Amino acid sequence: MLRSLVGSEMCIRDRIKVLHDVPDIDILSHLPEFLTGVFEMLSDKCDVNHKLADDVLKDIEEDLKMELSSGGVEQRTFFLPKLMAPLSQQLRSHVTFRRATALQWIADFIELSNETILFMVDQLLDAYLPAHSEEQTILEWAQHIDGLLKAIIKKATDSLDYPAIVKVLVGQIQHADMAQAASFQVSPWVTKVAVIKWIDRLFLKDQDAMREQSHLFFDVVVSSIASEHDEVAWCALQFLITMAKLCSDEFQTVLRAVVEAFRKNEGMLQRHGNGFIRHLGKMLGTEAVYRAFAEIVVSMDDIGFNQSFIQVINDLLLTATEFRNLQEILRQGLDNAHCRELFSALYSSWCYNAVASVSLCLLTSAYSHSSELLQKFGSIPMNVERLVQLDRLVLLLESPAFTFLRLQLLEPHKNPDLIKSLYGIMMLLPQTDAYNKLKGRLECLNILCLLPKAGPNSGGAQNKSGHGVDFGEMSAQFDRVQQRVTDALIGASSPRTGGTPRSPELTLSR
């Protein structure tokens, strides 16, 4: 109606004023019908018409706010939902000013209505969440609305319509990537971040109600931790941590979902492995996380992934400050019950990575078993990857994690199996920089002549059942797992029809 009146600068304002002043005409009841036309004038390139439309909208909004304030809850419940359709339409406009104005209207109505707006939270979210973009003005308004709604929900005593809200949130995150190139929303990942934060907030508000809807949102959030946008990935991880902390029975489910995401998404372990695992340990407890990881790895039949994953978490165990407490437990040695129990819990999964198994034994001072494992390397394929891992192990032996071990070299007669283990590592290495470092450390001690003759307590007997740990069974378990690894490596390296696989180059430190 009003769009046809653009030709006259004062006509619209005069007509609205006249209609508004007529007692028998409630112009605000017709607002949803002509609101779109007034908003469209904000796109007018004529400054005068643009200013006129802006003034008209401000007058209408003030009158509307006044009427809604005096009309009470029933009028708001009746009238506000009718405004969402035209406002939602403006939020999908290419014109920034139109979107900003529509967001301002929504923000004002939320502040005006306070808790009475809760009945239409799903409609509000569906309207304004897609407006999240990298445009600073729009993003500030959208985040302002986020803050207003979350504050109201936090203190609300009335129950929310969680099924309807979750349905909207899941729909938004699923369709964010489908935004058309021509749309104003050139960064759907911003909407994803906002949606996941909303799921997190609602879970904190009422975890029982949200868990009833978890079948709708859990997989969607898990898939987001593999996002190419770090903000989305980290936001999704933070929600999963919230879920695991608040619901102890979901702890294993959450960690399994994270490990599965690492396994299924190529490159994710290299891109996010260190950061994600460190944060999980910091927020959920390092020992609990590693015990869960160990159980999950053993239950997965993916040898290639298991090898890589164990390598990552083993490196973090030895180098990351977040896992220093685990180092301290394991360094106490197998005479300590806690160390012995933790070592046994981790060992089965560490078997998938032969070098990591040796490092775990060295960390727990299980030198007799580490020496035994190194003897088995003669029957294990020594590919480039395994040589690189041994190279890195030598570097780690020079780190603070193994200070205690280096000091034990001062008493070679008490630690003959430690000396054998280090010589075993050195003999497996090609003559690289790592080889020379280890050779130099051993030579400076001049200890070979001090090694005692093998006695009943120096090797075999201890391996059978030392410190209450059945190393005989562990050795057999190591053999079984490594045989599977060997079979898998042989199968992967078998020539395929159409060409001969090229041998990888040796790329060790020099």
C-alpha positions, 0 to 999 in steps of 0.5 A: 500500500505505502510503496505506491506513495513513494512519489511524494516525500511527505505523503507517507508520513501524512497518511500514516498520521491521519490514519493513526489519528482516526479513532475508528482505525487501528493502523497498528493492527494492519502493520504486518501488511504494510511493514514490508513496503516501508522497509523496502524504502530503506533501499531507495537510493534517494536520500530523502526517501531513505530518511523519510522511511527511517523516520516513519519506521521509528514513529511506528515502532515507538507507537507499537512499543507504547501500545504493547506496553499498555496492552499486557501479555495477551496483546503481545502474545497475539501481535508479536508473532505476526511481526516475525514474518515481515521482520524475517523477510528483512533479515534476508535482505541484501541491504545492511541497513534493512537487516540492522533495523529489523534486528533492532526491532527484534531486540527492542521487543525482547527487552519490552516483553522480557519473560513473556517472549519465551513462548516464541523463542523458537520463532525468534531463533529461526528469524535472527540466527541466519543474520549472523555474519562477518559484517560488524554492524549486523554481528553486533546486533545479532550478538546483542539479541543472543545476550538478551535472550540468554539472560531471560532464559537463564532466570526464567522459571517457566518451561521452554518448548525444547523440542521446538527450539532444538528443531530450529537450531538443528535446522539452522546448523544443517542449512548454514552451509547451503546459503546461496552465494548470492545471499548476504550470508557469505560466512555460514560458519558464523551462524554455526558458532551461534547455534552451537553456543545456543545448544550449550546454553540450553544444556546448561539450563536444563540438561534433562530436557536437552538430553531427551532431544540429544538424538537430534543434535548430538551427531550434528554437533559431533560432525562440526568438530571436523569443520575447516573453520577453527571457531566452529570446531572448537565451539563444538568441542566445548559443548561436548566437554560440557555434556561430558562434565554434566552427564557422567554416563555420557563421558565415554560416548563423548570421547568415543565420538571425538575419536571416531571423528579423528578416524573418519575425517582425513587430516583432522588428527594432524590439524586438531589432534594436539590441541583437542586432546590437550583441552580434553585432558585439561577440562575432563581430567587427564587420567580419565581421558587417557583410560577412556582413549585406551579402551576405545582404541582396543575396541576399534579395528583400524590398525592404521588409525590406532597406530597414528592415534597412539603416537599422538597421545604418547607424544603428548603424554611425554611433552605436554604440560597438561599431562605432567600429572600422568607422567608423575604417576607413571614415573613412580614405577611398578612398585607403586600400585597406582602406576601399576594399575594405570600402566596395565590399563594403557598397555593394551592400546599402546601395543598398536604402536611398537615404539610407543610401547617401548617409551611407556615401559621406559617411563615406568622403569619397566626396563626388563620388558622394554629390552624384551620388546626391542629384541622383538623389533628384529621380526617387525618391519622397520619402515620409514615411519617406525624409524622416524618414531625411534628417532623422535624417541631418542629426542624425547629421552633428552627431554625433562620427562626422562631426566630420572632415566638419565640419572639412573645411568649413573648406576649401571650395575643397578639398571642393566636392562636400561642400558640394554634397552638404550643400546637396543634403540641405538642398534635399530637406528641408522647412523643419523644424528639421533644415533650419534646422540645416543651413542655419545651419551652411552660412550661417555659413561664407559659402562659396558665393562661394569654390566653384571652377568645375567642372574636370576633377577636380571631378566627372564624371571622378572619378565614372567611375573614382576611387581605383580604384573604378568609380563609373560602375558603382556609379551604375548599380547604384544606379539599378537597385536604386532603380528596384526600390524605386520600383516596389515602393513604387508597387505597395504604395501602389496603391488596393485595392478597398473603400477609398482608402488614407490618406496618412500624416502628415508627422511630422518634428522641428520 
